[in-house]
Amino acid sequence: MTPTREKLGDLKRRAGERIGFSDARFLLEHATGCTHAELIASPDRAFPDEVLRRFESLVTRRAAGEPLAYLIGSAWFCGLEFLVSPAVLIPRPETETLVERAGAHARGIRRPRIADIGTGSGIVAIMLAKYFPDAEVTATDVSDAALGVARANAARHDVTPRFVQSDWFSALDGEGFDLIVSNPPYVAFGDPHLLENGLPFEPQLALTDGVAGAGGLLCIRKLIEGAIRHLNPGACLLIEHGYDQAARVRALLAEAGFSGIRSARDASGIERVAEGIQKTED
Ligand SMILES: C[S@@+](CC[C@H](N)C(=O)[O-])C[C@H]1O[C@@H](n2cnc3c(N)ncnc32)[C@H](O)[C@@H]1O
């Protein structure tokens, strides 16, 4: 059976009332394989029942809180579309601040050696590889499934970072970098935000260190400890962190002997990325 025009229109309207009209539009495009323009240009187009059932099922999952990006399999970051799966964090606009600060540090270094620790979908490493074609970019993650998504994104965007499975710096023995960037898991274990806004569908490994009482800073501490051994003299460490963690992350960098410590604000004006410079050798 094929639906009548009215039926398709009704379906879209009902979906819009449940999940918002923008999400309903994206899910309809995904289920039908048609662009928005095609759907507008051919409002009488009929679709097989199977397609409409797929749409209904996506709408039901969205209504249950599953993020749109996982349902359609992609998300936008820095103006590019990246593949995502439930193995990776969905790219957040705040992370553009990390890329901007990384760009400011990498500019001017010839063939910079850059490491993105905890690369997830690969967004940061891939943007840096695109902006700095002569850079040697290494992207690590402890999750093999995340690295699979990151590799697919690198191929999609025609760049070739080196991907390494690594628990923080464990697989980077003896390597030095001119810039280390990371958006580590930083939500405190047990934070009620973990139960909201689709976060239960995202990998907990990407969101929190899982340790009660650590204030979400355990991964950041490990990152700073490890980075000290892998930054070339005068090189920079950039860490994305939570909206209320800036002062504590600056203090951790100071304790570890970094200089030039400062924070950069995201587009909402929140201190979001801390940076420090590794001591130069005496
Ligand atoms: C907040 S996500 C960031 C992902 C991506 N860089 C982004 O900005 O969208 C943190 C990432 O750290 C990874 N991770 C967690 N524990 C790790 C560990 N011990 N070693 C390396 N990566 C780890 C997670 O798998 C996840 O991909």
The ligand as an ORCA input file, in Angstrom:
! r2SCAN-3c Opt
* xyz 0 1
  C      34.425     13.705     25.932
  S      34.845     12.447     24.767
  C      35.612     13.453     23.517
  C      35.530     12.887     22.124
  C      35.988     13.853     21.044
  N      37.375     14.242     21.220
  C      35.102     15.072     21.014
  O      35.584     16.154     21.411
  O      33.944     14.965     20.612
  C      36.182     11.645     25.592
  C      36.867     10.527     24.840
  O      37.891     10.011     25.700
  C      37.939      8.620     25.519
  N      38.562      8.005     26.708
  C      37.991      7.670     27.894
  N      38.890      7.096     28.704
  C      40.062      7.058     28.015
  C      41.368      6.564     28.317
  N      41.636      5.958     29.490
  N      42.328      6.701     27.376
  C      42.061      7.295     26.181
  N      40.851      7.761     25.838
  C      39.859      7.660     26.746
  C      36.503      8.199     25.321
  O      36.425      6.934     24.679
  C      35.970      9.354     24.484
  O      36.077      9.082     23.106
*
